[in-house]
Structure formats: C-alpha cells, structure tokens
Amino acid sequence: MSDTIAQPQQTADGDDIFGGLISAQGLDLNQLTPHQTHVQAWTTATGAGVKFVEARGLPIVDVVLRFKAGTSQDTLQSGLAALTLYMLDEGSQLYTAAQQAERMERLGAIMDKQVRLEHATLSLRSLSSKALLDPALALFIDLAARPAFPALALETVKRQLLQSNASRERRPDIRARSEVFRHLFKGHPYGNPWGSTAEGMATVTPEDLRAFHQRAYSASNLEMVLVGDLSLADAQDIAQQISQALPQGWSAVELPAVPAAASATVNIEQEGASSALVLAVPMNVPANDPEYPALVLASEVLGADLESRLMVEMRQRRGLTYGIYSRVSPMSAGGLLTISWEIAPAYVQGSQALVEELLRDFIDQGPTQAELDLARNRLAGQQLRGIAQNKSLAALLAQITHQNQPADHLNTYIERIGRLTPADLRAVMQRRLDLDQKVLVSVGPQAEQQALPAVYQ
C-alpha cells in the first residue's frame, strides 16, 4: 500500500462522513430552512450511475468512484477485494507507483481509497484549473482502469495488510466489534469483517487480482459522484472518460439475506487495563426503509454525546466509563444496532446487565420529547454541515446512492425527521429490535466480578 495514500477514518461498514458531531445547542429544528441541494443524475452509456452537484464557491473538484467491490464479494478467496484495491496505486500500464505518486503530488491532487464490506471506493480531490485537473484525472483514470498488479508489490502489500489486521485485532474495541460480526453473520459474506485472512491471501496471485478487477471494477458496477467547480457539460465529459476507460459488462449480484442468529455472550481474554464491551441487536432495516430514520433518532437519543441517555447514566451518574456510544449500521442484506463502551474489568458483567436494562426500558418506554428534540436537532446539524462542504457532500451523495435513497433525500431529510414523535420511535423499536437475539461481547483481562458502585448523589 502506498504511503502516499491516506486512509479515511471509517466505521466497520458505515460511513462516518461528517467527521464528528457539531453542537446542537441553539439549533431549533422548527426554525430551520432546509437547504436545497440541486443534484443532477444520469446513467452513462456504459451503465455507470452518476450524481453531480455544481458548487462554484471554491476552485476544487471532488470525484468519488464507489464500486460494489467490497469484501463481501470475495467469497472464494478471502482478501481478494482488499488486495485489489490496495494494489491499484502500485503501478499501472503507464507508470510505476513512484511515478504515480510524484505526479499526483506535483499537481497538488489527493487520492484516497477504502474498502468496506459492500464497497470499494476511490476518490480524487483536485484544483479545478484545467491545467491541473486534466492531468490529475488522467492519472486517476489510469490508476483505476489499467493497474499492472506487479507480483513483487503484491507480496509487500500482503505483508502490510496482515500487519494491519493484526494491529486491529490487538485493539480490544475493534476486536469486540469484529467478534459481533463473526457471530451475528456466521456463514454469510458479512461474517469476516476485515475481509482477509492469512490463508486466503496466501493463495491470491496477480492473475486473480486482474480477473477480479475486470469484473468488479466494471463501469456497470460503479456509482460515481462529482461535486465542485464544474459545469454540467464538464461533469458529463469526466463521467464519460471514466466510464469508458473501465472494464465493461459486469454487475454484482444481490447478497443473500442474513440468517437469524442465536443470542450469545462471548468473552475473550486479552491483556489490558480495561475491557471493551459491545451489545449488539440485529436490525434488518435497510437505510431506505421508511422506518429507518426513527431508528437513527433512537440511537442518537441513546448514545451520541454527553447528554444522551446512556452517557448520563454510565458516566455522569455512575462514573463507570469515559464514553458509551450507540450506532446503527444498515447494510443491504442485514444490519445491527450496537452499543459500545470500555470499563474496568471487574465491572464487565454488572455493566452488561445495566446497559441491557437501560436498552430494554428505552424500547418499552421510548424517548421523552426533550430527548427527541435534541437528537433530531443534532442530526439536522450534521446534515447541514455535510452539505456545506464539497468533500463531505460528495461522500454523502456516494453513501445515499449506495443505500438506494430516494432522489429527494437531501432536501427532505430534515423535514422527515422533524415529523417523528416519541410514540413513533417507540413503536418502530418494538417492531424492529428483539433483545432475545442480542449478542454481548467483552474483550479484556480476567477479573473477579464486583457489584457496580453506588450512584453519585
């Protein structure tokens, strides 16, 4: 993997496109005027879907290519999807890896790449001056469409990927989440969250990468986003250049539905000063389901910031943890709601029981109106921040396209979450979240369990 490529911080398969929450203080959803984002969409002759937003405020262009080429596609050879993506900047038919990096740097362009369960993404950020944009696009297209996959570089990338996976597994919080995926999605392509194993990668050859690239990086398997200082004609020309250069004629098939998993408690012994815990509940609700926004709001109420219900109880009232966070992870074939926290090893069992009780009470009772107002104001603030910056807008468009959201999603989202009531959230949670299917995972040192300390007065 080229050291010149920065890897965006991301969740296991969700998209953390906002770079953190903004404060909801002083934000009144009832007084917000929704910002109208004019999104133009079309499909190229080669089958690539395109979304474009003209944004003339800065002389910058952002290009995002999202292929349905994630790790869930490499069911025959574990590691194939990740290795293919990470080898794209290791040389092409025209340039060596060093030449690619030197030319990108000289042009002031930035290329990023990331692989997740359901997609592999390449992005380019360049100044919009044709003297800089045109050669940057040419390099970007060459890299995406005509990789060389040199054998020597493949061995290096394999070692780097194995080291990266080992490093992640040593982090208790990441390992706990990966164990959740392995249990809930056992026997399904989602069941290997890192998408690579030593045994699988050992068998991958340059020929395997070329064959996978020829299929998975087809124009018809691509969702493209363009945002920035471009006219519609310019955007159409760029989309045509990219889609025509790519392989043609293959599209990923839909993944099978996630099978039901039994409830379980998994304890993994690992040295450390604290234990990382995750409570997960299956949530088979796609992001374009009408009930999905209610689950997002519910998660915000539960564990988004210092004022959320779990944080108030676990940190402010009891001093048990520095942070506890809830999130929903929708995927095309299934999904889950997770609550994650770290705690002293002696309080693992007590905190698990407490968090489960808090979640059960929340599902039974729903949020208060004040909690709901704060959560939806926070989400509205995230949306406004996301569409205010070209790079985050491009990432947001790529995400909602992948999720098959309706065409008016950006312009109606704030209004739709504003209509939800506490009763709506309660009803949706009771229909969609079944605690009898929960999975509890802890990763940390063994310790004699103690009763939780008294609540602060």
Rosetta blueprint (number, residue, H / E / L):
1 M L
2 S L
3 D L
4 T L
5 I L
6 A L
7 Q L
8 P L
9 Q L
10 Q L
11 T L
12 A L
13 D L
14 G L
15 D L
16 D L
17 I L
18 F L
19 G L
20 G L
21 L L
22 I L
23 S L
24 A L
25 Q L
26 G L
27 L L
28 D L
29 L H
30 N H
31 Q H
32 L L
33 T L
34 P L
35 H L
36 Q L
37 T L
38 H L
39 V L
40 Q E
41 A E
42 W E
43 T E
44 T L
45 A L
46 T L
47 G L
48 A L
49 G E
50 V E
51 K E
52 F E
53 V E
54 E E
55 A L
56 R L
57 G L
58 L L
59 P L
60 I E
61 V E
62 D E
63 V E
64 V E
65 L E
66 R E
67 F E
68 K L
69 A L
70 G L
71 T H
72 S H
73 Q H
74 D L
75 T L
76 L L
77 Q L
78 S L
79 G L
80 L H
81 A H
82 A H
83 L H
84 T H
85 L H
86 Y H
87 M L
88 L L
89 D L
90 E L
91 G L
92 S E
93 Q L
94 L L
95 Y L
96 T L
97 A H
98 A H
99 Q H
100 Q H
101 A H
102 E H
103 R H
104 M H
105 E H
106 R H
107 L H
108 G L
109 A L
110 I E
111 M E
112 D E
113 K E
114 Q E
115 V E
116 R L
117 L L
118 E L
119 H L
120 A E
121 T E
122 L E
123 S E
124 L E
125 R E
126 S E
127 L E
128 S L
129 S L
130 K H
131 A H
132 L H
133 L H
134 D H
135 P H
136 A H
137 L H
138 A H
139 L H
140 F H
141 I H
142 D H
143 L H
144 A H
145 A H
146 R L
147 P E
148 A L
149 F L
150 P L
151 A H
152 L H
153 A H
154 L H
155 E H
156 T H
157 V H
158 K H
159 R H
160 Q H
161 L H
162 L H
163 Q H
164 S H
165 N H
166 A H
167 S H
168 R H
169 E H
170 R L
171 R L
172 P H
173 D H
174 I H
175 R H
176 A H
177 R H
178 S H
179 E H
180 V H
181 F H
182 R H
183 H H
184 L H
185 F L
186 K L
187 G L
188 H L
189 P H
190 Y H
191 G H
192 N L
193 P L
194 W L
195 G L
196 S L
197 T L
198 A H
199 E H
200 G H
201 M H
202 A H
203 T L
204 V L
205 T L
206 P H
207 E H
208 D H
209 L H
210 R H
211 A H
212 F H
213 H H
214 Q H
215 R H
216 A H
217 Y L
218 S L
219 A H
220 S H
221 N H
222 L E
223 E E
224 M E
225 V E
226 L E
227 V E
228 G E
229 D L
230 L L
231 S L
232 L H
233 A H
234 D H
235 A H
236 Q H
237 D H
238 I H
239 A H
240 Q H
241 Q H
242 I H
243 S H
244 Q H
245 A H
246 L L
247 P L
248 Q L
249 G L
250 W L
251 S L
252 A L
253 V L
254 E L
255 L L
256 P L
257 A L
258 V L
259 P L
260 A L
261 A L
262 A L
263 S L
264 A E
265 T E
266 V E
267 N E
268 I E
269 E E
270 Q L
271 E L
272 G L
273 A L
274 S L
275 S E
276 A E
277 L E
278 V E
279 L E
280 A E
281 V E
282 P E
283 M L
284 N L
285 V L
286 P L
287 A L
288 N L
289 D L
290 P L
291 E L
292 Y H
293 P H
294 A H
295 L H
296 V H
297 L H
298 A H
299 S H
300 E H
301 V H
302 L H
303 G H
304 A L
305 D L
306 L L
307 E L
308 S L
309 R H
310 L H
311 M H
312 V H
313 E H
314 M H
315 R H
316 Q H
317 R H
318 R L
319 G L
320 L L
321 T L
322 Y L
323 G L
324 I E
325 Y E
326 S E
327 R E
328 V E
329 S E
330 P E
331 M L
332 S L
333 A L
334 G L
335 G E
336 L E
337 L E
338 T E
339 I E
340 S E
341 W E
342 E E
343 I E
344 A L
345 P H
346 A H
347 Y H
348 V H
349 Q H
350 G H
351 S H
352 Q H
353 A H
354 L H
355 V H
356 E H
357 E H
358 L H
359 L H
360 R H
361 D H
362 F H
363 I H
364 D H
365 Q H
366 G L
367 P L
368 T L
369 Q H
370 A H
371 E H
372 L H
373 D H
374 L H
375 A H
376 R H
377 N H
378 R H
379 L H
380 A H
381 G H
382 Q H
383 Q H
384 L H
385 R H
386 G H
387 I H
388 A H
389 Q L
390 N H
391 K H
392 S H
393 L H
394 A H
395 A H
396 L H
397 L H
398 A H
399 Q H
400 I H
401 T H
402 H H
403 Q L
404 N L
405 Q L
406 P L
407 A L
408 D L
409 H H
410 L H
411 N H
412 T H
413 Y H
414 I H
415 E H
416 R H
417 I H
418 G H
419 R L
420 L L
421 T L
422 P H
423 A H
424 D H
425 L H
426 R H
427 A H
428 V H
429 M H
430 Q H
431 R H
432 R H
433 L L
434 D L
435 L H
436 D H
437 Q H
438 K L
439 V E
440 L E
441 V E
442 S E
443 V E
444 G E
445 P L
446 Q L
447 A L
448 E L
449 Q L
450 Q L
451 A L
452 L L
453 P L
454 A L
455 V L
456 Y L
457 Q L
